[in-house]
Amino acid sequence: YNKLQELYSNLDIVINNAGILRDKSFGKLSQKDWDLVHAVHLRGSFIVTKAAWPYFQQQKYGRIIMTTSPAGIYGNFGQTNYGSAKLGLVGLSNTLAVEGAKYNIKCNSIAPVAASRLTEDIFPENFMDYFKPSYVAPLVVWLSHESCPETGGVYETAGGYIGKYRWQRSNGKVFAPPNTLTPEAVRDYWPQITDMNKANSFNSFQEHTLSLVNTIKEISEENNIGEVSTTSVTNSYTIDDTILYALSVGLSTREPKHLNFLYECNDEYSVIPSFGAVIGLKAFSESNVLHDALKAHNISGDMTKLIHGEQYLELVKPIPSFATLTSVPKIIDVLDKGSGALLIIGIETFDENQSLVFYNQMSLFMVGSGNFGGKRMSNDTNIKPIVSAPNRQPDAIVSEKTSIDQAAIYRLCGDKNPLHIDPMFASAGGFSSPILHGLCTMGFAMRHVLREFAGYDVKNFRAIKARFVGPVTPGQTIETQMWREGNRIYFQSFIKETGKQVISGAYVDLIEVQVRNHNTENNFQNSKNDNDFILSSSLASNINDITIDELAKDCLKENTENVIRYVCAPYGGNDGQSGGGDGQSSRIDKIFGGWLSVRINDHKELVPIIKTVY
């Protein structure tokens, strides 16, 4: 890399074309000739590309060409060293294409057949004119061009011909149950295992893996071997699972009331209501209802293009801290939206006494699976619609920064889709980095509503509905805007740093509303060091008409258990300047509330009058 910096001020393209031959049959091949060929072809390409990689990452642009060979793709007598190195280059190229996607680095392989010193003894002399290197150059130029969209491909070129390779896998045979898989069974079913009439081709490792899982389920169904019941799914969870979920949606010991969800010995220990959505999603994923719906409507579905569009959750009673629950997923309706198939799934969840605990409803959209001849609209009145927020200023706004590890923690609750943890998988899905689970974002927003309008009392929660309209990147700040209309709290959520909306058409229905008395904007932040003050306030209706002493009396009534520190700025005169005095009788111009951590040194405009109340 340092040498490249000395030689070039700019670097856009790397073409790995160096090669040698040491052809011998495998029995006569020496280790020296094996290592030498690999050192030039495979290791040489690695070293050159490794040196250029930081250039490409920094400038967010790069084009890489690897030179493979049909001898690596098909094998060729006397070329075990050469063929293995050349096929190794294909693997190197494909992986660099995945890792380089987010940096606009594209990498492809060519398998040329061209006249050169390496091939002059192979082709008849009259064929040499057909395999001039100049006939390979146009393909290389195109793959190196900034407008070429291709990456991760393998292309053959020779004598004016250009073609693309692809891997294929047969439909195969699933032996179910697995104990029926024996050497004799493999022999007997060999024609089916190797039948390429229904071969599949994949564009990524993730697409291949998901297809394999679907194939196993589909063929198991065809053989009348259901892995799980389509009528019910039973799951058990412990109190530790509910605490892990609470941590995964941002609850923290920084706020005392959060201990109601984090400490099992707390007298008021409760389970965050949105935990019910986790149970519902798990039951759905372990059932066959999606497969049954796709099969019944003759829909060709690609699981890599399945999007969780909307979520509804209704609690009949508070979720127990530990339990064995039985869920019954069923298809409510399947709609043909042209651009895709919309599936609405309902999931009832019962306790061990067969009493209904909660109900989930999910809307899933399968992109590219439309036009199957289904109806476009549903008349089912059980489908929960989204709503529009009131056309006025929000009654409350809460901003909360997510942890960089938020998705890594949330996935431990059961949704281990690599999209939320694996940078390469996220890149293949079109994201610059792993994204937060939609249900995790909903969990944050639901907490904000409970905090502002329910006093964190889960017995006040009835239902939540939300539409997911954009992803959150772990580390970003979720801002939830809320409006109260009776016992319904309308809300929508945004990424504060970008202004992009992530939840729309949403509401929480409460049994009883307990309005938190404070400013409309609150912020949760981690304390930077021991010199920071944790601030909390219970604000009066007219904040400019309350004195420090009055504030202290008010706090004594509502906060007898905790030490509460206030940072206030004296109320200014008519000229807007801060007043003087000792501050004890000064009017309050500004109070920072909502367990906000603020460094005093970051707020020079404040007069640091600190009142400690016991």
N, C-alpha and C positions, 0 to 999 in steps of 0.2 A: 504493500500500500504506500509506504513512504517513497519507494523508488518510483512508483507511478506518479506521485505528486511532483516529483522532480522532473519527470519526462513530459507530463501532459497537464495543461491547465483545464482541459475539459475532456470528459470521456462519456460516450453514449452507447457504444456497441462493443461487445466482446464476441469474437468468433473463435471457438476452440476447434482447430483443424489439424493440430500436430499429430503425427502418427508414425509408427514403424511396424514392420512385420518380422516375426520370428516363427515361421510356420513349421510345425512338426506334429506328428501324431502324438496322442496323449502319452502313450507308453514311452516315447523317446524324448518327451519334453522335459527340459531341465528346470529347476526352480529359478535359476538365473534368468532364463528366457521368459518364464511366467512373470516374474517381478518386473523385468525391464519393460515389457509391453504394457503392463498395468500402470507402471510409473509414468510412462509417456502419455498414454491415452486418458486414463481415468484420474490418476493423481495430478497429472499436468493440468487437466481441465479444472480440477478442483482448486489448485493453487492460483491459477490466473483469475478465475472467477471470484475467488475469495478476496483477492487484492482489489478487484474492481467494485465489489459489493458495497463498501461504504460510500463510494462516489455516488452510486445509483440510489442508495437510500437517502443520502443527503439532498440530492437534487430531485428526488421522487420521479426518476425516469431512468430506464435502462432497457437494452435489448441484448439477449444472449442467445447464441446459436451453438448447439452441441452437434458434433459430427459422429453419428452412429453408423451402423452398417447392417445390411441384410444378413451378414454372417452372425451378428448378434441376435437378430430377430428370429432367424430360422436355424442357425447353426451351420457349420461348414467343416468338412473334414480337414484335420490338421490345424485348426484355428481355435482351440479351446481357450488359449490365452487372449487372443484377439477378440473372439466372439463374446466372452464373458465381460471383458472391459467395455466393449461397445454397448452391450445391453445395460451395463452399469451406468453408462452415460445417460440412458433413457430415464432410469430411476432418478438420477441426479437432476436432470432437466425438469422432470415432472414435479419434483419436490420444490425446486427453486421457483417454479411457476406458481405454486400455492403460496409459498412464503413471500414472494415478491409482489403479490397482487395488490396489497395495500400501499405499495410504494410505486405503482405503475411500472414495475419491472416485469417484462414478458420474456419467457424462455421457451424455446422450441428446439426440436432435434431434426436433423436432416439425415437421410440414409442415401447418399449419392452413389451412383456408379459412374466413375469418371476415369479417363485415361490419365495415368500418372506414373511415377517411378514405381509405385507399389503395385500397379496393375498391368504394367507393360508386358509382363510374361504370361498374363492370363488370357487376354483377348487376341483373336486373330488380327493381323495387321490391318486388314481391310475394314475392321470394325472400329478402329481407333478414332476415325473421324466422327463417328456417331456419339462418342463419349468424351467430347471436349469439355474441359472445366468451365468454359464459357457458357455451356448449356445448364450448368448448375447455378451460376451466379445470379440469374434473375430471381430464383426462389429465395436465395439468401438476402438479396436486396429488399424484396417485399417483406419478409419476416423481420427484417431489421428496421423497417420504415415506421415512423411515428404513428401513421394512420392504420397500421395493421392491428386488428383486434385479437389475433390468435395468440394463445399461450398454452403450453402444456401439450402441444401436438407433436406428432412424428410424421415426417413427409419423405417420400421417396422421389428421387428425380434422376433421370438418365435419358440421354438421347432425345431430348425434347418432350419427354413424358414427366408429369408430376402427379402424384397420388398421395392420399392420406391413409395412414394405418389406424386401426382401432382394435382394442382388445374385445373379445367376446366371451361370454360364459353361457353354457347350456342351461336350460331350465332345470335340469337335474332331477334328482329323486330324493324326497325326504323319507327317511325311515322312522316311522312313528308307531309306537313309542320307540325311543332310541335303542332299547335293548334288542330290537329286531335287526339291528345293524350287525351283520356277521360277514366274514369273508365270502361265504357261500351266497349271501344275499347280494353282496356287491357284484359277484360273478353273474348271478341270475338277472340282475337289473342293469347290467352294463350297457346294453343298447339304449335304454332310456337315459341313463346317466350321461352318455356321450352324444345324444341326439341334439344336433345344432339347429334343427328346424325352428325352434322357438328361442333362439339365442338372444341374450341381452347384452347391451353395450352401455357402459357407464362413463360419465365425465369426471367423476371424482371418487376418492376413497369413501367419503361420507355417503354419496349416492349409492355406491356399491353395498355398503354395510346396511343401510336402511332397506334396500331392495332384498338383501339376503334375509333379513328378519321377516319382511312381508311375505317372501316366497315360502319360508318355513311355515308361517301361519296359514297361508292360503292352501298349500298342498296338504297340510295337516287337516284342514277343513274338508278338502276333497276326499280324504281318506276316512272321513267321519271320526276324526280324533280331535276333539276340542280340548285345548290346553286349559281353558278356564270356562266357567259357566257364563252364558250370556244373560242369565237372569239375575244373578246376584254375585257380589264380591265382598268378602269379609276381610277387614283389616283391624289390627290392634295397634295401639300406641300407648306410650307411657307419659308420665308427667315431664320427663326429660325432653321428650319430643316436642311438647307444647312450649317449653322454655326455649329450646333451640329455635322454634318458629318465631317466638317473640323477639329474640335477638336478630333473627334474619330479616325482620321488617323494621329494624331500627330502634327498638326499645333499649333503654340504657339506664344504668343505675344513677346517672346524672340527675334524673328526675324522680323524686321520691315515690310518686304514684305508680311509676313503672315497676316497682317491686311487687305490686299486685299481680304481675304477670311473669316475674323473674325469680321469685323466691317462694318455693313450695311450702314453707312454714308460715308464710304470711296469712293472717286470719282472713284476708279478703282475696286470697289467691283465685285468679280467674284465667280463662283461656281467651285469647284474642279471637273475636268472632270469625275473622277471615281465615282462621285455621281450617274452617269447614270447607273452604274452596280447595285446600290441599288434599283433604280426604276425598272430595268428589273427583278431582282430577286423577288421583291415583286409582280410584275405582274404575273410572272410565278407561284409563290406559291399560288396565289389567283385564278388561272385558273384551268381547268380540263385537260390540255394537257397531263400531265404525266399519269393520270389515263386512258385517252383515248388511249395513246400509249401502255401501258401495256395490256389493254384489247384487242386492235386490234391485238397484236402480241402474245396473250395468254401467257403472262409472269407473273409468280407468283413472285411478288416483296415484299421484306421486307424493309420498309422505314427506318429502323434503320441501314441498310447497304448501303444507298445511299450516294455516295461520289461526291463532286464537284471537277471534275478533271481539267477542263480548262475554261478560260474565255476570251472572246474577246469583246471589246467595241470600236465602231467607232462613232465619233461625226460629224454630218453634219453641225451643228452650235453650238455656245456656249450654255450651259444649262441656261435657265432663272433663276433668283434668287427666284422666286415663280411662280407657274403655276399649271394648271390642265392638266395633260397629259394622253393620251390614248395609251395603249400598246396592241399589237397584238401578242401573243405568238403562235408559231406553231412548230410542229416536223419536223426537216429537215431530219433526218434518225435515224434508230434503228439498231444497229449492234450486232451480236451474237459473243462475244469474248470467249466463252467457260466457262471461270471462272466467267463471269458476262455479263450483258447487258449494252451496251453503247448507251446512248441516246443523240443526238445532237439537241438542241433547239435554235431556232432563235426568237428574240423578236424585232419588230419594234415599236418605240415610237413616237407619233405624238403630236403636240400642238393643241390648240383649233381651229386653222385654217387648220387643217389636213395636216400641213407641217411636214415632217420627221425631228426630232430633233437628234435622235441617234439610233443606232442599237446594240443589244447585241446578243452574241452567247455563249451558255454554253454547256459544255460536262459533262454529269452526268454518273457515273458508278455505277450500282447496283450489288454489290458483291453477288455471289451465284445464280444469276438469268439467267445464260447462258444456252446453249444447248437447246434453244427453237426452233431450226430449221431455224433461220434467217441467212442472209448473214453476212460474216465476215468483208468485206471491203466495202467502199462507193466510188462511182464514182462521187458524187456530188461536183462540183467545187466551190460551195458556202461555203464549210466548210473551215474555216481558219486554216492552219497548224501551228505547232510550228516551230521554227527555231533554228539553232545552233549558238552559240556565236563565234566570230572570234578567231582564235588560236594565240593570242598574249596577251600581258599585257593589262589590262583595261585602257581606257582613263581617267576614273574617278572612284573613290570608295567613297561611303558615308556610314558611320556607324551611326545608330541612335538607342538609347535605348528606348524601349517601356515602358509605365507605367504599374505598377502592376495592375492598374484598366483599362487597355486599352480595354479589351474585355467587361468589364462591361459598359463602355461608348459606344462602338460600337454597342452593342446589342440594344441600344435605337433607333438606326436608322431603326430597323425593324426585324432583324434576331435574334429572341429570343430563339433559340435552347439552351436548358439547358446545352448542352455540353460545352458551353462557360462561364458558371457562376456557375453551380452546381457541387461541388466536387464529390458527390456520382454518379451523372450521368456520369461525366467524367471517374470515376473509372470503372463504368460498361462498358464503351466504350474502356477500356484498356489504359487510360491515367492516369498519376500520379496526374494531376491537370487539371483544365479547360484550354482549348487552345484558341488561338486567331483565329478569323474568317479568312479564306483564303482571302476573299475580302478586309479585313482590311490590311493584309500583302501586298496585291497588291497595296492598296492605299498609303502605305508608300513608296513602291518602285517607283510608278509612280510619287510621289512628288519629289523623289530624281532625277529622270530624268528631270522633269520640272525645278528643281533648277539649274541643271548643264548645260542643253542644250536648255532651252527655256526661261530663265529669268523669270520664274513663269508666263509667259504670256499664258493664256489658249487659246487664239486665235491661238497659234502656234500648239496646240494639234490636231492630226487627229485620231489616233487609238492606242490601246494597246492590246497585246495578252500575256497570261501567262498560264503556267501549274503549278498546285500546287502539290509539291512532298513531303512536310513534314510540320508538325505543328510548330508554334511558341508559346512558353509559355509566357504569359504577364510578363514583366519585363526583358525579354531577349533583346539582341541588334540585330537589323536587319542590315546586311551589304549588300549593293547593288553595284555590279560591273557592269560598263557600257562601251560599245564600240560604237563609232560613225562610221557609214558607210553611207555617204551621209546624207539624211534626216531621216534615220532609226537609232535608238539607240537600240542596243541589250543590254539586261541586264539579270542578274541572281542574286538571293538573297540567303544569308546564315545566319545562327545563328552564330554570332561572337564568342560567348562563347564556342560553341561545334564544329563549322565547318560544321554542317549539312546543306545541301541545302534545301531550302523551296520553291523556285520558279526556274523553268528552262524553256528553250526554248522560252524565252520571248523577246518582242521588243515593242518599242513605235515609231510610225511614226509621224514625225513633219512636219508642213507646212514650217516652217523656223527655222533654228538652230541658237541659240545664245549661243556660248560657254562661259561658266564661266571661267575666267582666274585665276587658282589657282593650288595648289598641287593636286595630284590624291587622297589624302585621307583627309576627313573632318570628324569631330565628333561633334555631338550635345550632350551636357550634361547640366544638371541643375546646376546652380551656387550654391555652398555650403553655402556661406555667403557674407556679404557686402564687404569683403576684396578681393573677386575674381574680376578679370578683364574680361569683355566681349571683345573678340578679333575678329577682322575682317581684312581681307587683300585683296588687289588686287595685285597679284604677277606678277612681270616682267618675261620675258622669260628667263633671266639669273639672278637668284636671288642673286648670289654672286657678281654681278657687279653693284648693286644699293646701294646708300647711304641713310642714314636717311633723309637728306634734299631732295633728289630726290623723295623718297617715299612720303614725305609730299606734295610736289608739285603735284604728281600723285593723291594723295587722295583729294587735294583741287578741282581737276577737276571733280572727280567722286562722292564725298561725301560732298556736300555742306550743307546737312540738318542735318546730325548726327555727334555727337562727337564720334571719333573713337580712341581707345587706342591701342598701339602696345607694345608688349614685344619682344625685339630682343636680340640676342647674337652677339657680334662683330665677324667679320670674323677673323679667326685665321691665324697665319703665316704658314710657311712651315712645322713647327713642329706640326701643328694641334692644338696648344694652343691658347686660346682666346687672342685677342689683348687688348691693354690698351687704354689710352686716355679718353677724355670726352664722346666719343661715338657718338657725333654729326656728325662726318665725317667717323666713322667706317663703314666698309662694313658689310653687313648683312650675318650672317651665317645661321640663322634659323628664320622663322616667323611662328607663329601659326595662322592659318586662319579658316574661316568658322564659325564665331559666336561660337567659342570654349571657354568654361569657364575653366580657369586654375587657380589653387591656386599657387601664386608665391612661397610660401614656399615648395611646392611639386616639385619644379624645381630648385634645388640648382645650377645646371650647367649653368643656365642662368645668364647673366649680366643684371640686370633690368634697361635697358635704356627705359624710357617710354616717348613717344612722343604723345602729345595730339593735334589733328588737328581740327580746326573749319572751 
